[in-house]
Amino acid sequence: MLRIASPLLTSQWSITDSNEADLVIYSFDSIAGRKAWQKRSASLTGLLTHHADSHEPVDIIFQKPLHKTQFAETLNLAEQKLSSHQSVKKSNSQLIPQTKASWLNTFHHLVGFSKKPADNLPALNLQAVSHDENAVSTIKDPALLLVWLNQLPNDTYQRVPSLLANLKALTQQKIKPGLLLPLLEMYRSQVNELLFTRDIAAVKRDLYMNTESLRTISLINELIGLLSVAYQQIVRFFYQRGKTPLSQPLMLLAINRTAEMLGLQLLHSFQYYRVAPAGIWQLLHELFLYQEKAQTLHQEVTVKPYYQSRSFFEIYGQIVLTALTDPYSQMRFDVLRLFRLMSQFTDKIVIVRLSEQQSKVNSRFLLLGHFCINAQQDHCPQPMHNIPKEIRSAETSRLFDAQAVLKSIETTLREAKSHRTHTVMSAELRLVRHILPQLNTSYERRFERIKQETDEHIQITLGLESVHQSLQGNLVNALDWQLVNLSNGGMMAKRAHTDCYHLNIGDFVGLFDTNQKVTLAVIKWLQIDIHNDVQIGLERIIGKPEPVMCQPADEQEEHPALLLQTDNVTQANTKIILTEKGIFSPNRKIQISGQSTPYSILANGLIDSSLDYEIFNYNLNLGS
């Protein structure tokens, strides 16, 4: 029953045989229970009974039959009573003179006051937590925590709130670093499992977003962020006492774990197209400079009995490389794949202080693959050719050189092409081929953006079926969007995230202006900003759409399709059609209806495709 009710509890309880239990529950249905009651201790007492009241002086009544909600509410009430008892006990104890300890307290105060961070290392702006002596109790024994974690429900919607609530309670406790570390490591395992386990339930949860899914996404990000703050408390303990990561392995491990959690929080934000939480990049850059000065940047660490960490350089390099690949334009599942892939290239990264000559270089060709780390700013490293000289030459700026990474990727692609390999790596090869322009800083916008001076709005319908129906009459599945800017090749639009349909990179949409003129487009990038507005980058699909139905010769079912008529001279005689995914195959015979006379076509060559649609050209099947 305790395990079942766990998600509803405001604090976690565990069963113990100790005589110092916080709550002892008795049953008067047996002689043994009544004897135990006669020998009861001063603990909070509970009675398990069928009746709603009792003549005995019990504190809490657990009424049979036990139900999950009722049981949880009773335990929560017990917790409140327990807290009030402890407060009274504490206030009474404060009335007792403590003159004997006063000189010792004064001594500790003076010693503590004299401690300060190491003078030879940069300052760290670590996040602090307030310790509350009246904080909700939580599990501080690693063995009990492991038992509790194993009892949590597998359902993410229930599991995450429980993890977050207990970690919050843990951060409010004063616990020595050596005792805190094993507890945090258990929460770290839970975070990694939440992020990297891609079972059927996780995939469905991401594909079919609902209110509960969105809430859980926010809670997971908060959980990761809180865990990074918890590790920072270990760092702070040593930092404020003048210790250094070179002399204190536990401090080095905690710094690396902090960086790891900050990186995972960024990764989780990328995966769900959220902007990076404020302060993460700046703290990562600060930690880099700190480790660089401490000469522990490339140092792996092991803390007994079995806690290990990669070097800070690898952790930092992996998330920076991932961020440089423009994750907001990647498919959600590809972001995780890219993150794993980038771990193979961290040893190729070079990060150094810029020389005077490097700070003056303006040649874009010479700066290919070069980025600038500006530790004074809270953002990812930026292409060097966009950075002013005064920032390049600053004490806290560094050159992030990814040229060796590019060479390694290009070598891999050449080898794959020469061997014509079609292995499991093909998906990864497709990914790295796609990100090369971002890593070598050669990516350029093909069309100039023109910012909208007026508050122009458009209606956007999502999906081929909705666009198909909207072209024949009233708009279907359409939402109002504000047009931010546009160009010959695309546009940017935004709207409030509330009540917005679930979007993915590669989604097919139809844009209808006030005159019902339609433009077809595909979502190329997606981001949810700090104001909870959804911003989308759209690339136009050339052609005036005409709704028809298509039926492959080997199928009985008709499917919606759009014939695309183009004014482009080079494509004037090219016949193009847009269909659902899976319709195209070379020379496939397809029946077209919806115009005056049905006719047959033969699929020719695939022009473009995503998970949402296919565009291909065709020839008329004159023999039909």
N, C-alpha and C positions, 0 to 999 in steps of 0.2 A: 504493500500500500504506500509506503514511504517513497519508493521509486516512482510509482505511478503519479503521485501528487507532486513530485519534485518541481515540475515547471511552474506550479502555481504558488510555490513558497517564496516568501520575501527573504528568507535566509535558509541556508542548507542545514539540515539535521542529519545526524548519523546515529546508528544504534551502537551502544557501548555497554560493556560489563563493568565499567569503572564505578566505584562508589561515589565519585564526584560528578555524576551526571547532572546536567542542568534541569532535566525534567524526568521524573520517574512516574510511570503509568501503572496503576494497580487495577486489579479486577477482584470484586468481592464474590465472584461466582464459585470460588474454590477456597478451601481452608488455607492453602498455602498463600493465597493472595491476601487473606485477612490477617494472617500472621505477619506477613511482610509489612502490611499497613501499620501494625502495632509497633514495628521497629523502624518506622520511616525516619529519614534524615531531614535536614533542613532544606532540601532541594524543593524546587517547584513540583507540585504533585498533580497528577491527572488520574481520573477515574474512568475506566471503560465499563459502560453500563447501558442498559436499555432505557433508563429513565432520564428525564431532562434535568432532574435536580437530585440532591443527596443531602442527608442530614450530617454527613461527615464533613470536616473542614478541608475539602479539596479545593485546589486553585482552578482547575480546568476539568470539564467533563467531556469525554469522547463518547458520543451517543451511538449505540448500535442501531441498525447495521451501518458499518462504515462505508461512506462514499468518498470518492476522490476529492470533490470540491469541499465537502463538509470537513473532511479530515485536514485538508490544507488550511482552511479558514481557522480551525481550532488551533493548529500549530502556530499560525501567524499571530493569533491572540496570545498564545503562550509566550511567544517571543516578545511581544509588547510588555507583558507582565514581568518577564524576566529582566528586560531592560530597565523598567521602573524600579524593580528591586535592587538592581545593581547601582542605579543612580542614588537611591537612598543610602545604600551601604557606603558609597563613595563619599557622599556629603557628610556622613557621620564620621568617617575616618579622617576627614580633613579637620575635624574639631580636636583631634588628638595632637598634643604638642610633639614636634619632631625636631627638637633642638639638637639631638645627638647627630642627626644627619646633616645639619645645616652647614657645618664646615666642609663636609665632603662635597655637598652640592656647589658650594662656592668655589672649591678647588676645580671641580669638573667644568664649571662655567668659565673660569679663567683659562683653563687649558683649551677648552673648545674655542674660546674667543681668539686664541693665538694661532689657531690653525687657519691656513689659507691655501688656495690653489698654487701649484708649482709656478714659480716666476718665469721659468724659461719656456713655457708653453702658452699658446694662444688661449684666450678666454673662451669658455663654452657657455652658451645660453640654453641650458637644459630646462626642460619643462618640469615644473614643480607640482607636487600634490600636497594637499593639506591633510595632515594626520588627525583623525578624530577619535578621541578616547571613547566616545559613545557610539562609534561606528557599528553598523550591523556586523555581527560575528560571521566569520567565514572559516572554511577549512584551511588549516595551516599545517596539517600533517600530510606529507607526500603520499603515504600509504592510503590514508582515508580519502585524499583527493582522487587518487587513481580509482578507488572503488566507486566514488561518486560519479566520476566521468564515465565509467563503464556502465553506470545505471541510467545515464541520460538517454532520452529517446533519440532514435536515429533521424527522426524528422527534423530537418534544418530549422523550420519555423519555430519549433519548440526548443531545440537545442541551443540556438544562438542567444536568445534572451537570458537563459539560465547561465551560460558561460559569461556573458557580459555583466550580469548582476553580481556574480561571485568575484569576478576579477576587479570590479569597482570596489567591492568591499575589501578585497585583499590590498589594493593600493592605498587604502586609508589606514592600514595597520602599520605600526613600526616593527619591522622585522629585519634582522641582521642579514646582510648580503648572502652569506653562505647558506642560510636557511631559506631565503627568498628565491634563490636561483632555481632549485629543483622544482619549485611550484610553478615558476614562470615557464620553465622548459616544458611542463605538461600542457600548459595553455598554448605554447608555441606549436606543439604537435597537433593540437586541435585546429589551430589556424591553418596550418599547412594542409591538413585533411580537408578543411572547408574549401580552400582555394584550388587544390589540385586534383581532388577526386572527381572524375567526370563519369559518374554512373548514370544510368537511365533517368533516375529521379532528378539529378542535377541538370541534365540536358533539357528535360521537360520543363523544369523550373525556369530556365533561361529563355526557352522558346516561347512559353506561354505566360507572359508577365501578368500579374494581377497586383492588387493592393498589398497583399501579404508578401509577395515576392519583392516589391519595391521597398517595403519596410525592412525586410531581412537584409537586402543589399546595403542599406544605410547602417544597420546594426553590425554587420560583418566589418564594414569599414571602420566603424567606431571601435569595435573590438580589437582590430589590428593596431589602430592608433593608440588605444589605451595600453596595449601590451608593450608598445615601444616606450611609452611614458614610464611603465613599470620597470623596464630594463634601465631607463635613465636614472632611476632612483639608486640603483647599484652604482652606476657611474658617478653620480653626485656624491655618494658616501665617500668614495676614494678621492674624488676630485677636490672636495672641500678640505680634505686632510692632507693635501699636497702630494698625494701619490701620483704615479705616472703609469701608463699602460705598459711601459717597458719593464717596470719592476713588479707590477701587480697583474698577474694573468687574469684574475677574475674581473678586473676593471677592463682589460682589453677584450675579454669575451663579451662583457656587457655592452661595450661600445659597438662591437661587431653585430651583436644581436639587435641593438637599437637601429643600426643602419639597415639590417635585414628586414626588420618590421616596417621601417619607413619605406623601403623599396617595395615590399609587398602591398603596403597601403596605396602606393602609386600604381602598382600593377593592377590592383583591384579597381581603382578609379578608371584606369585605361580600359579595362575589360568591359566596364559598364558605361563608358563614354562620359564619365564625370570629370570635371576639372580637378586638378590636384588640390588636396586640402592645403590651406594656407600654412606656410612656414616649413613645409617638408623639405623642399629643395634647399632652402637656406641652411637648415640644420645639417643636412647631408654634406653640403659644401664646407660648413664649419668643422664637422667631424673629420673630413678629409684633410683639411689644413692642420688640424690638431694632431692627427696620426702621422702626417708627413713630418711635422716638427719633432714628434716623439720617436721617430724612426721605427714605427711599428706598422707602417702602411702595408707592407707586403708580408707581414708575419702571421702565420697560422697560430692558433692557440689551442691548448688542451688544459682543461681544469678537471682535477680528479673529482669523482671517479671516472666519468666517461663523457664529459661535455667537451665538444670540439667545435671549432669554427674555421671556415675559410678565412683568407685574409680580407681585410677591409677593402683593399684595392679591387679584388674580384667581385665582392658584393656591390660596391659602388659602380664599377665598370659595367656590370651586367644590367643594372636598371637604367644607367645613362644610355647605353647602346639601344636598349628597348625603347626608351623615350625618343631617341633620335630617328626611329623608324616611322614616325608619325602614326602612333597607335590608334588615333581617332579616325583613321581611314582604313583600318584593318577590320576584318570580320572578328566578332567577339572571341571565337575559339582560337583564331590565329594569333591573338595577342599573347595568350599563354604559351603557344607553340614557339613564338618568336622569343619570348623571355627565356625559355629553356635553351633555344638555339644559340642565343647570344652568350651563354655561359662558355661556349666552346671558343670564343674569340677574345675573352678578357685578357689573355696573356699577350695579345697582339697590340693592346692599347698602350700608348705613351702619353703620360701627363707630366708636363714640366712647366717651369716658370718661363715666360716668354722673354727671349733676348731682345735687346734694343732693336736689332734688325728686324726680327719677326713682328715686333709691335708696329713697324712702319710699312710692312708689305701691303700693297693694295691690289696686286695682281690676283684676280679671282682664280686663274688657273693654278698659281702657286699655292693657293689656299684651299684647294680641293681636299676634302676629308679633314679639314681643320675646324675645330670648334673652340669657343672661349668659355671657360668656367668663370663666372663672375660671382664670387662668394658674397658680395654685398647685395645681391638680388635673389629673390625667391622664384627662380625659374630654372628650367633645364638649360644646359650649355647651348649656346647659339652659334650659328655659322660665323666663322671669324671675319669674313668679308663684310658682315653687317655691324661689326663692333668698332666704335671709335677708338682712336689711338690712346686717349687718356685712360680708358677702361682697360685696354690690353696691357698697358704698362703699370697698372696698379699692383700693389703688394699682394693683394688677395686674389688676383686673376691668374689663371693657369691655361695653358694650351692643352686641349684634349685632341690628340692626334689619332685619327682612325684610319690612316692610310694603309697600315699593315693589315688591318681588319679587311679593308676593301680588297687588297691583293689576295688574301687568303680565300675570300668568298669568290672572287673572279677565277682563281685557280680551280676551286671546287666545281664551278660551273663549266669551265673548259673541259675538265676531266670527265664530267658527266656527259657532256655533249659528244666528246670523242669516243667514249665507250657506249654511247646511246643507252645508258642505263635506265631501266624503268623499275626502280625498286621502291621500297618504303620511303626512301629519301626524296622521292619526286615531289611530294607536297612541300617539304622543307626547301627544296631547290626553287620551287615556284615562289615561295615566300621571299627568299633572299634575293631573287632576281627582281622582285617588286620593290624591295627597299633600297636597292643600290643607289638610285638618284638622291634619296634622303641622306644616306651615309656619306656620299662624296660631295654633298652640298651643291650638286649640279641641277637639282630640281628647280624648275622655274614655272610659274603660272603661265599657261598658254594664252590666256585671255585677260585683258585688263579689266579689273573690277570698276564698276561705276556705282558710287554710293547713291542711294535713293534720297533725294532731297525732300520728297513728300512722303506722307504716311500711307504708302500703297499696300493694299492687302489683296491676297489671292486665296482661292479655295484649292486645297490639295486633297486629291483622293488617292487612297493607298491600294495598290494591287491591280492586276490586269482585269479581273472581273469587275471591280468597282469602276475603273476607267471605261471599260467596255459598256457598262450599263449607263454611265453618266453621259457618254457620247450620244446615247439614244433618247435622252430626255432629261429628267431631273437628276441632280447630283446625288451620288450614292457614296456613303462613308466618307464625306468631305468635312474638313476642318478649316477654320480660318487661320491664315498665317500672315505675318508681316514680312514684306519683301525688304530685305536690308540692303542688298546690292545685286547687280546683275552684270553680265557680260555677254558677248556673242556666244560663248560656249556653255554658260551656266548661270547660276545665281545662288544667293544665300538667303535663307528665310528663317524666321524664329517664331515661337509661340510658347505660351506657358506649358509646363510639363503636365500640369493637372489635366486629366481627361484626354491626354494625347494618346493616339494609338501607338502600339509597340512598334518601334522602328529598328531596322538593321541596315548595316552597310550593304549596298547592292539591291535594296528594295526598289521596285518599279512604282512610279507615281505619275499622276496626271495633274497638271496645273491649269486651273480655269480662272481667267481674269473676269472683270466685271462685265465684259462684252461676250462672255462664254467662249472666248478664243482659247484653244487648248494647246498646251505644250507638254510633250512627254519628257520625262527625265528619270535619272537613276540617282540614288543617294550615294555620294562618294565619301563624305565624312559626316560625323555626328558628334555632338558634344552637349552636355547638360551643364550650364554654368552655375555660378554661386547664387544667382537669383532664381534658380530652378526653371530657367527658360531652356527649351530645346532649340539648338541651332543646327541647321543642316546645310551641307554644301551639295548642290545639285548640278549634274552634268546633263545638258540637253541631249535628247535623242532626235536626230534630224528626221523630219518627215511629217507630213500631215496625215493623221490617223483616220482610217475608215473602218468601223466595226464590222466584222464578219464572223461566221462560224466555220471552224475547220474540223474535218473528220478524217484521220488517217485511214487508209484502205484496210488495214488489219485490225481496226477497232470499230466498236458499235456506237461509241459515245462521241458527241460533238463537243468541241472546246472553243471558248472565246478566242478571237485573234484580231489583230489590227493590221490592215494593209497600210504601208507607209509610202505616201506619194511625195517625191522630192523634186525641188526646182533646180537642184544641182545639175549642171550641164553634163558633168562626167558620169552622173548616175541616172540620167534621164531615161535610158532604156533598161535600167536595172529594176527588176521587180523584187520588192522587199516585204517581208511579213514578220510580225512580232507575235510570238505564241507563248504558251506556258512552257515551263521546263519539261523536257522529255519528248517533245513532239518531233524535233529535228533528228533526222539521220539521212545520210547522203542517198539521193535517188528515191527517197520515200514518196509514195504516191499519196496525195492529200486532196480530199474533196472540199471545195470552198462554196459556201452558201451564204445567203443574206443579201446578195445583189440581185439584179433582175433575173439572171440565169445562172444556175449552179455550174461550176466547171472544175476541172481537175488540174493539179499542178504537180511538179516533181521538185522536191527539195534539192537545192544545189550546194551552196557553201555557207558555213556558219560565219556570221559577221561578229556577233557579240553574244555573251550569255552571262547569267548570274544564277543564283539559287532561285530567282524569282521569274526569269523569262529567258527566251532565246530569240535572237534576230538572225534571220538567214534570207538569202536570196533564192529565187526559184525560177523555173521555166514553166511555161504552159505545157500541159500534157496534151499535145495535139492529137494523140492517138486515142484519147478517151471518148 
